[in-house]
Amino acid sequence: QRGIGVYCDELATWFKNFNRYNTGAEQELWLSIWSGKPLNIDRKSGEPVYIPMPSISVIGTIQNSVLLELAKNGRRQNGFLDRVLFAMPDESTIPDWAENELSQHVVDTWHTIVNNLLNIPLVLDTNLNPQPDILQFTPDAKQAYIDWYNQNAGIKRLAETETEKGIAAKLDTYCIRFSLILQLLKYACNESGKDAIGIDAVQGAIKLVEYFRGTALKVHSIINNYSPVDG
């Protein structure tokens, strides 16, 4: 009821298995899940499944040489690729051996933060479907988001390529989602409440989306410049 997670050590095993066990439109299904649209799944055996508020997070690793596979089967044109957030360091170095470990204090603190989030009461309706709380922006937080939104809209208007426009289009939604996540993390750290989204959460969300804008452009650059010789 709180959603599920999909972890793939190799992300390629996720998207290469689309429609492996059926002839349905699984890729389109994931596009709908990202938007939070209700799912109706008809099955040959058993009752049909209705999920009013799907929430699935997918995380995994992928090599640069496999990015071209990720962009195939229309995933670059239908916005699938723009929904993926890429974490890419500017320089990848191999460190020497180190005995450093996370202190127990850090482990215990993170455990407390996660439990504080999971202990937020989940309200269900008569059909046992989750009823989310709606958090509004504080006035200064809303203005900060509007200012960034307008800047992003300008990027979309002036974009020279569909790639830039597609990336910018998804960041509007991600900025709001990150704002909510950061506000609840602040609540879980006993640094703020959870009645509204504050300015700090929005400013942090803006930093995140701008980072992911840069990594998305980097990924598209790798895909565009890929040659058969590289393979």
Stockholm file with secondary structure:
# STOCKHOLM 1.0

chainA/1-231         QRGIGVYCDELATWFKNFNRYNTGAEQELWLSIWSGKPLNIDRKSGEPVYIPMPSISVIGTIQNSVLLELAKNGRRQNGFLDRVLFAMPDESTIPDWAENELSQHVVDTWHTIVNNLLNIPLVLDTNLNPQPDILQFTPDAKQAYIDWYNQNAGIKRLAETETEKGIAAKLDTYCIRFSLILQLLKYACNESGKDAIGIDAVQGAIKLVEYFRGTALKVHSIINNYSPVDG
#=GR chainA/1-231 SS CCCEEEEEEETHHHHTTTTSSCSSCHHHHHHHHHHTCCEEECCSSSCCEEESSCCEEEEEECCGGGHHHHTTTTTTTSSTGGGCCCCCCSSCCCCCCCCCCCCHHHHHHHHHHHHHHHTSCCCBCTTSCBCCCCCEECHHHHHHHHHHHHHHHHHHHHCSSHHHHHHHHHHHHHHHHHHHHHHHHHHHTTSSCSSEECHHHHHHHHHHHHHHHHHHHHHHHHHHTCCTTTC
#=GC SS_cons         CCCEEEEEEETHHHHTTTTSSCSSCHHHHHHHHHHTCCEEECCSSSCCEEESSCCEEEEEECCGGGHHHHTTTTTTTSSTGGGCCCCCCSSCCCCCCCCCCCCHHHHHHHHHHHHHHHTSCCCBCTTSCBCCCCCEECHHHHHHHHHHHHHHHHHHHHCSSHHHHHHHHHHHHHHHHHHHHHHHHHHHTTSSCSSEECHHHHHHHHHHHHHHHHHHHHHHHHHHTCCTTTC
//
